[in-house]
Amino acid sequence: DAYTKGIVIDHKTSSDPDLRALTPDQLANDLQMTIYANHCLAQDPSLEQITLAHAYYHTKRPAFKVVKIKVSRDRLYAQRNGATCDHLDRLFHSARAPIVL
């Protein structure tokens, strides 16, 4: 994974990126990418938007595909205060549950 001012890139491998790749809108709502984006926005208050990108490397032939979308700070904050927080709350709750072997 990489970050350059205003751009978050997550590198992926796939045997079929055309089939498996997220759409730009799915990328904008992806939990992992929104966590990365919110961290970057918190580190740099001057950013009003951030570009999220998945760079897909084909594992069966030499091919490369990039999916990207620009997402505003307002959209990310709205998501953070909605579904992302609900999802994170469920994850943290699960992590605190006793382990039964």
N, CA and C of each residue as an Amber inpcrd file, in Angstrom:
protein
   303
   0.8410000  -1.1670000   0.0000000   0.0000000   0.0000000   0.0000000
   0.8930000   1.2390000   0.0000000   0.3700000   2.3070000  -0.5680000
   1.1870000   3.5080000  -0.6760000   0.3210000   4.7490000  -0.5060000
   0.9670000   5.8140000  -0.0380000   0.2860000   7.1040000   0.0800000
   1.2050000   8.1930000  -0.4270000   0.6890000   8.9850000  -1.3320000
   1.3140000  10.2120000  -1.7760000   0.2740000  11.2900000  -1.5100000
   0.6780000  12.4790000  -1.1720000  -0.2770000  13.5200000  -0.7690000
  -1.5390000  13.4900000  -1.6310000  -2.6430000  13.1670000  -0.9770000
  -3.9320000  13.1740000  -1.6440000  -4.2940000  11.9200000  -2.4090000
  -3.4270000  10.9110000  -2.3980000  -3.6880000   9.6760000  -3.1390000
  -3.3550000   8.4720000  -2.2630000  -4.3080000   7.5540000  -2.1220000
  -4.0780000   6.2910000  -1.4140000  -4.1840000   5.1730000  -2.4430000
  -3.1410000   4.3670000  -2.5550000  -3.1250000   3.2470000  -3.5010000
  -2.9590000   1.9490000  -2.7240000  -3.8580000   1.0120000  -2.9860000
  -3.7580000  -0.3230000  -2.4010000  -3.4600000  -1.2760000  -3.5490000
  -2.3550000  -2.0160000  -3.4620000  -1.9380000  -2.9330000  -4.5120000
  -2.5780000  -4.2970000  -4.2910000  -3.1530000  -4.8490000  -5.3540000
  -3.8590000  -6.1210000  -5.2980000  -3.3450000  -7.0410000  -6.3960000
  -3.4800000  -8.3500000  -6.1770000  -3.2210000  -9.3220000  -7.2370000
  -4.5080000 -10.0980000  -7.4840000  -4.6800000 -10.5230000  -8.7320000
  -5.8780000 -11.2780000  -9.0910000  -5.6180000 -12.0620000 -10.3660000
  -6.2350000 -13.2380000 -10.4340000  -6.1440000 -14.0090000 -11.6710000
  -7.0510000 -13.4200000 -12.7490000  -8.0180000 -12.6060000 -12.3430000
  -8.9250000 -11.9810000 -13.3050000  -9.3940000 -10.6140000 -12.7990000
  -8.5420000  -9.5980000 -12.9010000  -8.9170000  -8.2770000 -12.4120000
 -10.1700000  -7.7060000 -13.0650000 -10.4170000  -8.0510000 -14.3220000
 -11.6100000  -7.5190000 -14.9830000 -12.8840000  -8.0260000 -14.3130000
 -12.8320000  -9.2180000 -13.7670000 -13.9810000  -9.7960000 -13.0840000
 -14.0190000  -9.4180000 -11.6060000 -12.8660000  -9.3670000 -10.9710000
 -12.7750000  -9.2000000  -9.5170000 -12.6220000  -7.7600000  -9.0360000
 -12.2130000  -6.8760000  -9.9070000 -11.9360000  -5.4970000  -9.4820000
 -13.2090000  -4.7990000  -8.9990000 -13.0380000  -3.9800000  -7.9740000
 -14.1470000  -3.1560000  -7.5060000 -14.4370000  -2.0590000  -8.5250000
 -15.6640000  -1.6040000  -8.5470000 -16.0040000  -0.4330000  -9.3470000
 -15.5420000   0.8090000  -8.5760000 -15.4560000   1.9510000  -9.2220000
 -15.0730000   3.1540000  -8.4840000 -15.9870000   3.4340000  -7.2830000
 -17.2950000   3.2540000  -7.4550000 -18.2110000   3.5190000  -6.3450000
 -18.0100000   2.5090000  -5.2060000 -17.7760000   1.2450000  -5.5480000
 -17.4880000   0.2490000  -4.5070000 -16.1990000   0.6130000  -3.7710000
 -15.2240000   1.0920000  -4.5180000 -13.9510000   1.4970000  -3.9200000
 -14.1610000   2.6350000  -2.9270000 -15.0090000   3.5830000  -3.2790000
 -15.2810000   4.7240000  -2.3960000 -15.9800000   4.3000000  -1.1090000
 -16.6400000   3.1450000  -1.1360000 -17.3540000   2.6480000   0.0450000
 -16.6390000   1.4960000   0.7290000 -15.4760000   1.1170000   0.2360000
 -14.7170000   0.0030000   0.7990000 -14.1870000   0.3730000   2.1860000
 -14.4450000  -0.4800000   3.1590000 -14.0710000  -0.1720000   4.5450000
 -12.5760000   0.0920000   4.6920000 -11.7500000  -0.7720000   4.1340000
 -10.2980000  -0.6050000   4.2560000  -9.8500000   0.7340000   3.6630000
 -10.3510000   1.0630000   2.4770000  -9.9310000   2.3030000   1.8250000
 -10.4470000   3.5380000   2.5630000 -11.6600000   3.4580000   3.1130000
 -12.1710000   4.6300000   3.8400000 -11.4200000   4.8350000   5.1470000
 -10.9580000   3.7500000   5.7680000 -10.1210000   3.8990000   6.9630000
  -8.8080000   4.5930000   6.5930000  -8.1680000   4.1250000   5.5260000
  -6.9280000   4.7700000   5.0620000  -7.1760000   6.2470000   4.7470000
  -8.2460000   6.5240000   4.0320000  -8.5380000   7.8960000   3.6060000
  -8.7920000   8.8060000   4.8000000  -9.5750000   8.3310000   5.7550000
  -9.8480000   9.1530000   6.9400000  -8.5780000   9.4350000   7.7220000
  -7.6780000   8.4740000   7.7950000  -6.3990000   8.7050000   8.4710000
  -5.6090000   9.7990000   7.7380000  -5.5540000   9.7180000   6.4310000
  -4.8110000  10.7140000   5.6540000  -5.4200000  12.1070000   5.8010000
  -6.7460000  12.1820000   5.7960000  -7.4020000  13.4800000   5.9670000
  -7.1520000  14.0550000   7.3560000  -7.0950000  13.1830000   8.3590000
  -6.8100000  13.6500000   9.7140000  -5.3800000  14.1860000   9.8180000
  -4.4580000  13.6090000   9.0550000  -3.0660000  14.0430000   9.0810000
  -2.8390000  15.3320000   8.2990000  -3.7170000  15.6160000   7.3400000
  -3.5420000  16.7970000   6.4880000  -4.8720000  17.5310000   6.3240000
  -5.2040000  18.4130000   7.2580000  -6.4820000  19.1360000   7.2090000
  -6.6680000  20.0060000   5.9630000  -5.6000000  20.2690000   5.2080000
  -5.7350000  21.0980000   4.0090000  -6.3800000  20.3460000   2.8460000
  -6.4160000  19.0270000   2.9040000  -7.0140000  18.2370000   1.8220000
  -8.5340000  18.3200000   1.8730000  -9.1480000  18.6300000   0.7540000
 -10.6120000  18.6460000   0.6620000 -11.1380000  17.3810000  -0.0060000
 -10.2530000  16.6680000  -0.7040000 -10.6300000  15.4020000  -1.3170000
  -9.4040000  14.5050000  -1.3740000  -9.6570000  13.2320000  -1.5990000
  -8.5660000  12.2770000  -1.6940000  -8.8980000  11.2950000  -2.8050000
  -7.8780000  10.8700000  -3.5260000  -8.0670000   9.8710000  -4.5710000
  -7.7790000   8.5030000  -3.9800000  -8.7320000   7.5950000  -4.1320000
  -8.5650000   6.2120000  -3.6920000  -8.3390000   5.3640000  -4.9270000
  -7.3730000   4.4550000  -4.8640000  -7.0650000   3.6230000  -6.0300000
  -6.6960000   2.2100000  -5.6200000  -7.1700000   1.2590000  -6.3970000
  -6.6990000  -0.1140000  -6.3240000  -5.8970000  -0.3540000  -7.5880000
  -4.6650000  -0.8150000  -7.4290000  -3.8190000  -1.1840000  -8.5580000
  -3.8100000  -2.7130000  -8.6100000  -4.4240000  -3.2720000  -9.6380000
  -4.5530000  -4.7270000  -9.7730000  -3.4710000  -5.2660000 -10.6930000
  -2.7610000  -6.2760000 -10.2240000  -1.7380000  -6.9670000 -11.0000000
  -2.2770000  -8.3430000 -11.3640000  -2.2940000  -8.6370000 -12.6520000
  -2.7930000  -9.9200000 -13.1300000  -1.7610000 -10.9930000 -12.7990000
  -2.2170000 -12.1130000 -12.2340000  -1.2850000 -13.1670000 -11.8200000
  -1.0180000 -14.1990000 -12.9110000  -1.7980000 -14.2040000 -13.9860000
  -1.6450000 -15.2390000 -15.0190000  -1.0780000 -14.7180000 -16.3330000
  -0.9730000 -13.4210000 -16.4580000  -0.3830000 -12.8230000 -17.6590000
   0.0590000 -11.4040000 -17.3100000   0.9440000 -10.8510000 -18.0970000
   1.3920000  -9.4870000 -17.7890000   0.3020000  -8.4590000 -18.1160000
  -0.4050000  -8.0610000 -17.0960000  -1.4590000  -7.0680000 -17.2770000
  -1.6290000  -6.2940000 -15.9760000  -2.1770000  -5.1090000 -16.1010000
  -2.2820000  -4.2010000 -14.9730000  -3.5530000  -3.3880000 -15.1620000
  -4.2820000  -3.1680000 -14.0730000  -5.5190000  -2.3880000 -14.1410000
  -5.5990000  -1.4960000 -12.9160000  -6.0160000  -0.2570000 -13.1120000
  -6.1940000   0.6680000 -12.0020000  -7.6550000   1.1140000 -11.9560000
  -8.2220000   1.0720000 -10.7620000  -9.5540000   1.6150000 -10.5150000
  -9.3630000   2.7450000  -9.5160000  -9.8980000   3.9290000  -9.8220000
  -9.7080000   5.0520000  -8.9010000 -10.9300000   5.9420000  -8.8740000
 -11.0270000   6.6970000  -7.7880000 -12.1230000   7.6470000  -7.6250000
 -11.6730000   8.7510000  -6.6690000 -12.0910000   9.9750000  -6.9450000
 -11.8540000  11.0810000  -6.0170000 -13.0420000  11.1590000  -5.0660000
 -12.7470000  11.2360000  -3.7770000 -13.7940000  11.2670000  -2.7580000
 -13.5850000  12.5130000  -1.8960000 -14.6590000  13.2410000  -1.6680000
 -14.5610000  14.4700000  -0.8790000 -14.4720000  14.1600000   0.6130000
 -13.8950000  15.0950000   1.3270000 -13.8210000  14.9910000   2.7920000
 -15.2290000  14.8420000   3.3760000 -16.1910000  15.6070000   2.8570000
 -17.5660000  15.5400000   3.3690000 -18.1620000  14.1460000   3.2000000
 -17.9470000  13.5400000   2.0300000 -18.4850000  12.1890000   1.8010000
 -17.8480000  11.1830000   2.7560000 -16.5440000  11.2720000   2.9220000
 -15.8540000  10.3380000   3.8230000 -16.3140000  10.5220000   5.2600000
 -16.5000000  11.7660000   5.6830000 -16.9630000  12.0070000   7.0480000
 -18.3850000  11.4920000   7.2510000 -19.2310000  11.6580000   6.2300000
 -20.6010000  11.1400000   6.3280000 -20.5810000   9.6130000   6.4440000
 -19.7300000   8.9750000   5.6540000 -19.6040000   7.5160000   5.7270000
 -19.0520000   7.0930000   7.0830000 -18.0730000   7.8430000   7.5550000
 -17.4440000   7.5010000   8.8330000 -18.4630000   7.5600000   9.9620000
 -19.3750000   8.4870000   9.8690000 -20.3770000   8.6380000  10.9160000
 -21.5800000   7.7250000  10.7020000 -21.5520000   6.9390000   9.6350000
 -22.6640000   6.0400000   9.3490000 -22.2280000   4.5910000   9.3820000
 -22.2620000   3.9770000   8.2230000 -22.0300000   2.5320000   8.1200000
 -20.6370000   2.1150000   8.5860000 -19.6250000   2.9310000   8.3150000
 -18.2710000   2.5400000   8.7130000 -18.1800000   2.3830000  10.2230000
 -18.7410000   3.3130000  10.9670000 -18.7030000   3.2170000  12.4280000
 -19.4900000   2.0150000  12.9100000 -20.6420000   1.7640000  12.3040000
 -21.4210000   0.5860000  12.6860000 -20.6120000  -0.6820000  12.4640000
 -19.9390000  -0.7490000  11.3160000 -19.1230000  -1.9290000  10.9980000
 -17.9600000  -2.0630000  11.9820000 -17.2920000  -0.9590000  12.2660000
 -16.1790000  -0.9960000  13.2100000 -16.6470000  -1.3880000  14.6080000
 -17.7970000  -0.8800000  15.0260000 -18.3390000  -1.2640000  16.3370000
 -18.5530000  -2.7700000  16.4150000 -19.0860000  -3.3620000  15.3450000
 -19.2920000  -4.8180000  15.3330000 -17.9610000  -5.5560000  15.3910000
 -16.9610000  -5.0570000  14.6660000 -15.6390000  -5.6960000  14.6890000
 -15.0200000  -5.6310000  16.0830000 -15.0700000  -4.4640000  16.7100000
 -14.4890000  -4.3210000  18.0460000 -15.2360000  -5.1820000  19.0610000
 -16.5560000  -5.2500000  18.9360000 -17.3390000  -6.0920000  19.8260000
 -16.9430000  -7.5600000  19.6680000 -16.7830000  -8.0020000  18.4220000
 -16.3670000  -9.3860000  18.1540000 -14.9770000  -9.6620000  18.7060000
 -14.0910000  -8.6710000  18.6080000 -12.7210000  -8.8580000  19.0770000
 -12.6750000  -9.0150000  20.6050000 -13.6530000  -8.4300000  21.3020000
 -13.6910000  -8.5220000  22.7640000 -14.3900000  -9.7840000  23.2550000
 -15.0610000 -10.4920000  22.3530000 -15.7860000 -11.6980000  22.7480000
 -14.7960000 -12.7780000  23.1830000 -15.1850000 -13.5990000  24.1590000
 -14.2800000 -14.6700000  24.5980000 -14.0520000 -15.6990000  23.4860000
 -12.8510000 -16.2200000  23.4490000 -12.4990000 -17.2440000  22.4580000
 -12.8820000 -18.6000000  23.0250000 -13.6670000 -19.3250000  22.2630000
 -14.1120000 -20.6570000  22.6730000 -13.4180000 -21.6770000  21.7940000
 -12.6690000 -22.5550000  22.4140000 -11.9470000 -23.5770000  21.6450000
 -12.6580000 -24.9080000  21.7430000
